[in-house]
Amino acid sequence: MTDAVDVPFELEDRAVYFPRAETLVLADLHLGRGAASRVQAPIGGEEDVGDRLEGLLAARSPETVVIAGDLLHSFSRVPRGVDRSITRLVDSVEGAGASLVVTPGNHDTMLESVLDGETTPAYRLADGETVVCHGHESPPDDVRDATRYVIGHEHPALEIDGRKRPCFLYDPGGDGRAASLILPAFTRLAGGRTVNRLRSSDLQSPLVGDLDGYYPAVHDRSSGDVLWFPPLGESRRLL
């Protein structure tokens, strides 16, 4: 483990909060994924997503909540009960006095049928420096001047002592390269892709650079601490 990396954001659960922009960002909720599970009441399903989001809203009181893509799971239909989950999510955000923005992901082909709120391919935070998008494709031209990108899509996880933990990956940028933060999937139904064994070419996002330079971070829910690790190129040899 390394000393905490100097960052302009705060990591909590599987989400990130930007104090300057008063914005909470989370990705890959995959609502409806539980309908495909063989377990009748899968741990980490829609109720769990709603409960954890409400906890973050109460703790952070953001002005804006941004979903960085894949709010939905199914490409071709909306499973029964997803509309109720969407209603709860919207009501929770509005009830907390925040506005909701969704940057659609590759799974969100049915999004317009269940969500009336604002959607945009990429969203620039109030700090003027940070742009949020799902990450499955290149961002629009008008946001390619960003200092920092926040994306989902990749579902990163870090294997520690034989146990897989959802993790954040952060590239601080430099030398003309924008910083980038990859979020873990917010749903706990997503097992995650173990980054210990991945190379840059294994990931799909055009916004992901050299994985060896990304700092992994794990939020410990029991203590509330964020554990930062050395860059992945070094961490692979230590874990």
TADA-V944715 format. One record per residue. N is the residue number from 0. RES is the residue in one letter. PHI is phi as a letter, one per 40 degrees, with the letter a starting at -180 (none if undefined). Layout:
n=(N,N)
res=(RES,RES)
phi=(PHI,PHI)
This chain:
n=(0,1,2,3,4,5,6,7,8,9,10,11,12,13,14,15,16,17,18,19,20,21,22,23,24,25,26,27,28,29,30,31,32,33,34,35,36,37,38,39,40,41,42,43,44,45,46,47,48,49,50,51,52,53,54,55,56,57,58,59,60,61,62,63,64,65,66,67,68,69,70,71,72,73,74,75,76,77,78,79,80,81,82,83,84,85,86,87,88,89,90,91,92,93,94,95,96,97,98,99,100,101,102,103,104,105,106,107,108,109,110,111,112,113,114,115,116,117,118,119,120,121,122,123,124,125,126,127,128,129,130,131,132,133,134,135,136,137,138,139,140,141,142,143,144,145,146,147,148,149,150,151,152,153,154,155,156,157,158,159,160,161,162,163,164,165,166,167,168,169,170,171,172,173,174,175,176,177,178,179,180,181,182,183,184,185,186,187,188,189,190,191,192,193,194,195,196,197,198,199,200,201,202,203,204,205,206,207,208,209,210,211,212,213,214,215,216,217,218,219,220,221,222,223,224,225,226,227,228,229,230,231,232,233,234,235,236,237,238)
res=(M,T,D,A,V,D,V,P,F,E,L,E,D,R,A,V,Y,F,P,R,A,E,T,L,V,L,A,D,L,H,L,G,R,G,A,A,S,R,V,Q,A,P,I,G,G,E,E,D,V,G,D,R,L,E,G,L,L,A,A,R,S,P,E,T,V,V,I,A,G,D,L,L,H,S,F,S,R,V,P,R,G,V,D,R,S,I,T,R,L,V,D,S,V,E,G,A,G,A,S,L,V,V,T,P,G,N,H,D,T,M,L,E,S,V,L,D,G,E,T,T,P,A,Y,R,L,A,D,G,E,T,V,V,C,H,G,H,E,S,P,P,D,D,V,R,D,A,T,R,Y,V,I,G,H,E,H,P,A,L,E,I,D,G,R,K,R,P,C,F,L,Y,D,P,G,G,D,G,R,A,A,S,L,I,L,P,A,F,T,R,L,A,G,G,R,T,V,N,R,L,R,S,S,D,L,Q,S,P,L,V,G,D,L,D,G,Y,Y,P,A,V,H,D,R,S,S,G,D,V,L,W,F,P,P,L,G,E,S,R,R,L,L)
phi=(none,b,c,d,c,c,b,c,a,b,c,a,f,b,b,b,b,b,d,c,c,f,b,b,b,a,b,f,c,f,c,h,c,c,c,c,c,c,c,c,b,c,c,g,c,d,c,c,c,c,c,c,c,c,c,c,c,c,c,b,f,c,c,b,b,b,c,c,g,f,c,b,b,c,c,b,a,b,c,d,g,c,c,c,c,c,d,c,c,c,c,c,c,c,c,c,g,b,b,b,b,b,b,d,b,c,c,c,c,b,c,c,c,b,b,c,c,c,b,a,d,a,b,c,c,c,c,g,b,b,b,b,a,c,h,c,a,c,c,d,d,c,b,c,c,c,c,a,b,b,b,b,g,c,f,c,a,b,c,b,f,g,b,c,b,d,b,c,b,b,b,c,g,h,f,g,c,c,c,a,b,b,c,c,c,c,c,c,c,c,c,g,c,c,c,d,b,c,b,d,c,c,c,b,c,c,c,c,c,c,d,d,c,c,c,c,b,b,c,c,c,c,b,g,c,b,b,c,b,d,d,d,d,c,c,d,c,c,c)
